[in-house]
């Protein structure tokens, strides 16, 4: 049975005030009833000083966009005191939900994502989302280890897990079946990247080590910019429709601040 889908968006803070204002204007054109939340990366630098420009932009979003904002809280390179200070600032802004990710690199106070989730959950001030890796985390020896991590994140207090970008739905369905077999139950928010720029897709594959489906691999042979975007949008819509048919009700769009593409997707869906 098909489900009505809610969407969320992944954005980053534009470099200039003008670009920030332009992004907000574009976000204001999207249908409010279809957007569950907007997630925004803060970075893993570890200092409030480095996070300050992002926090200022989050405040601007809260004032201008009637959509919940979900900041990333990254554990790598940060002490408990640094994370606690960031959480204090986010709480003071009225943020109610955060996405907790360990992050890349050598961890500091938080060796695993569930350690960070547990730390945030203990504050009692936030609903906490975590991350999931349907193809297995790069540091895991096997998929069973990844499934055990999902269970640890559930026990730590995560309300749902957001997957990394999915470029092959069948691999996601196999992961979901493995969770079911292991009797591990956790709501999943499915990450989808609109296939509109060839270089972006290739970079995402390299960054996340995700496996593209044969159809996506075929799309990557298309070098004409306009044809790639047209074919890629159609493929993205087909992927989301298939996810809906399989019962998934929340899609997270890694749109990279390209709100025009989000609008085109909504029109096609």
C-alpha positions, 0 to 999 in steps of 0.5 A: 500500500502506498503511503503519503510521503513527507519530505525533509531537506538538507541544506548548508549555510551560504557564504554571504548574507545575500545568498542566505536571503536568496535561499530563504526566499526560495524556501518560502516558495515550497509547500509548507504541508509537504516539508517535515523539517529542514536539516542543516549541517554545523560542522565538526570543528569543535568550537562555538566560534566556528559554529557561530555563522551557522547558528546566526543563519539558523536563527534567521531561518527560524524567524523567516521559515515556518518549518522546524529546523534540525541542526546536525550535532557532530561528535568528532573532535569535540569534548563533552563540554563543547557539545554541551555548550552547542546544545545550550545555544540550540535549546535557547533558540527553541530547537527541539530536534537534532541529528546526532552523527559521530562524524569522520576522523579520530573521535574525541569524547564520543567513540560511536554515534550511540555515545553522542545520542545517549549524551544528548538524550540525557539532557531531556531537551531534544528529540534525537535522530541518528544516522543509518548505513543500509550498505553497512558502515565503512568501519564495520566488518559486516552488515550484522555489526551495522544492525547491532549499531542500529539497535544500540542507537535505539536503546540510546534514545534515537527516535528515528535514523536517517540513512545516507544517500540511497542510490539503489532501493533494492539494497535498502530493502535488503537492509530493512529485511535484515533488520526485520530478521534480527527483530530490530525495529527503528523508523527510517528516514530515507536519504535521496539525492536528486540526480541533476548534476553528474559531477555532484552524483560522482562526488557523492558516490566517492564520498559515501562509498554508496553503490549506485544501481545499474540504472544510475550507473547508466545515467552517469554515462550521459555527459550532456548537461541538459539531458542528464538533468532531465533524465536524472529528475525522471529517475529520482521521481521513479525512485521516490515512487518506488519507495512509497510503494514499499511503505516508506513515508519520509524522504530526506532530500540532499538537495545541496541548496538547489531549491529549484530542483526540489520544486521540480521534483514536487511538481513531478510527484 
